[in-house]
Amino acid sequence: MNLLIPDAFAQAASPAGSSQLSFVVMMAALIGVFYFMLIRPQQKKAKEHQAMLTKLAAGDEVVTSGGILGRIVEVGDAFVTIEVADGVRLKIQKLQISSLMPKGTLKSA
């Protein structure tokens, strides 16, 4: 019956403080990596997007998150009216504008 149960051997004693200290250092390093690789770039991108939204004005050419290219006709607090073709206007949320395009993009597309 002893063939099925392996023998248990005691481990060598290690100082209690060193294992806790190495754990704390490793967790701090992991949090630092997460901050600099994930959180900080995302916050920077969100700030740039918010700054771009505050600068929007009539006549700017934009692309929405759905891929619609148009020229801004009217800017409100939460909504923007864009003209995608002659006489075709869409009212969309301001947050759905993903990027500002250079002037003349709409004519070349």
C-alpha positions as CSV (number, residue, x, y, z in Angstrom):
1,M,0.0,0.0,0.0
2,N,2.9,2.3,0.5
3,L,3.7,2.2,-3.2
4,L,0.8,4.5,-4.0
5,I,1.7,7.2,-1.5
6,P,4.9,9.1,-2.0
7,D,7.2,9.9,0.8
8,A,7.1,13.5,2.1
9,F,10.4,15.1,2.9
10,A,10.9,18.3,4.8
11,Q,12.3,21.3,3.0
12,A,15.4,23.1,4.1
13,A,14.7,26.0,6.4
14,S,14.8,29.4,4.8
15,P,14.8,32.8,6.5
16,A,11.2,34.0,6.9
17,G,11.9,37.6,6.0
18,S,13.6,37.0,2.7
19,S,10.7,35.2,1.1
20,Q,8.3,38.0,2.1
21,L,10.7,40.7,0.9
22,S,11.1,39.1,-2.5
23,F,7.4,38.7,-2.8
24,V,6.8,42.4,-2.1
25,V,9.6,43.4,-4.5
26,M,8.2,41.2,-7.3
27,M,4.7,42.6,-6.8
28,A,5.9,46.2,-6.9
29,A,7.8,45.4,-10.1
30,L,4.7,43.8,-11.6
31,I,2.6,46.8,-10.7
32,G,5.2,49.1,-12.2
33,V,5.3,47.2,-15.5
34,F,1.5,47.2,-15.7
35,Y,1.4,51.0,-15.1
36,F,4.0,51.9,-17.7
37,M,2.9,49.4,-20.3
38,L,-0.9,49.5,-20.0
39,I,-2.3,52.3,-17.8
40,R,-0.1,55.3,-18.7
41,P,-0.4,55.0,-22.5
42,Q,-4.1,54.5,-22.3
43,Q,-4.5,57.7,-20.2
44,K,-2.3,59.6,-22.6
45,K,-4.4,58.5,-25.6
46,A,-7.6,59.4,-23.8
47,K,-6.3,62.9,-23.0
48,E,-5.3,63.4,-26.7
49,H,-8.7,62.3,-27.9
50,Q,-10.5,64.6,-25.5
51,A,-8.3,67.5,-26.6
52,M,-9.1,66.7,-30.2
53,L,-12.8,66.7,-29.4
54,T,-12.7,70.2,-27.8
55,K,-10.9,71.7,-30.8
56,L,-13.6,70.5,-33.3
57,A,-15.1,73.3,-35.4
58,A,-17.4,73.6,-38.4
59,G,-15.5,72.8,-41.7
60,D,-13.3,70.1,-40.2
61,E,-13.2,66.7,-41.9
62,V,-13.5,63.8,-39.6
63,V,-13.8,60.0,-39.5
64,T,-16.2,58.4,-37.1
65,S,-15.6,55.2,-35.2
66,G,-17.9,53.5,-37.7
67,G,-15.7,54.6,-40.6
68,I,-18.0,57.4,-41.9
69,L,-16.0,60.2,-43.5
70,G,-17.7,63.6,-43.4
71,R,-17.3,67.4,-42.9
72,I,-18.6,69.0,-39.7
73,V,-21.5,71.4,-40.3
74,E,-22.5,72.1,-36.7
75,V,-20.9,71.4,-33.3
76,G,-23.0,71.1,-30.1
77,D,-22.2,70.0,-26.6
78,A,-22.7,66.3,-27.0
79,F,-23.6,65.9,-30.7
80,V,-22.0,66.9,-34.0
81,T,-23.8,67.2,-37.4
82,I,-21.6,66.0,-40.3
83,E,-22.3,66.2,-44.0
84,V,-21.3,63.0,-45.8
85,A,-22.6,64.0,-49.2
86,D,-24.5,67.0,-50.7
87,G,-27.6,67.4,-48.6
88,V,-27.0,64.3,-46.5
89,R,-26.4,65.2,-42.9
90,L,-25.9,62.9,-39.9
91,K,-26.1,63.8,-36.3
92,I,-23.7,61.7,-34.2
93,Q,-22.3,61.8,-30.7
94,K,-19.2,63.8,-30.3
95,L,-17.4,60.9,-28.6
96,Q,-17.8,58.7,-31.8
97,I,-15.4,60.9,-33.8
98,S,-12.2,58.9,-33.9
99,S,-9.9,61.1,-35.9
100,L,-9.5,64.5,-37.6
101,M,-8.5,64.3,-41.2
102,P,-6.5,66.8,-43.3
103,K,-8.4,69.3,-45.4
104,G,-9.3,68.0,-48.9
105,T,-9.6,64.3,-47.8
106,L,-13.3,64.3,-48.5
107,K,-12.8,65.5,-52.1
108,S,-10.1,62.9,-52.9
109,A,-12.2,60.0,-51.4
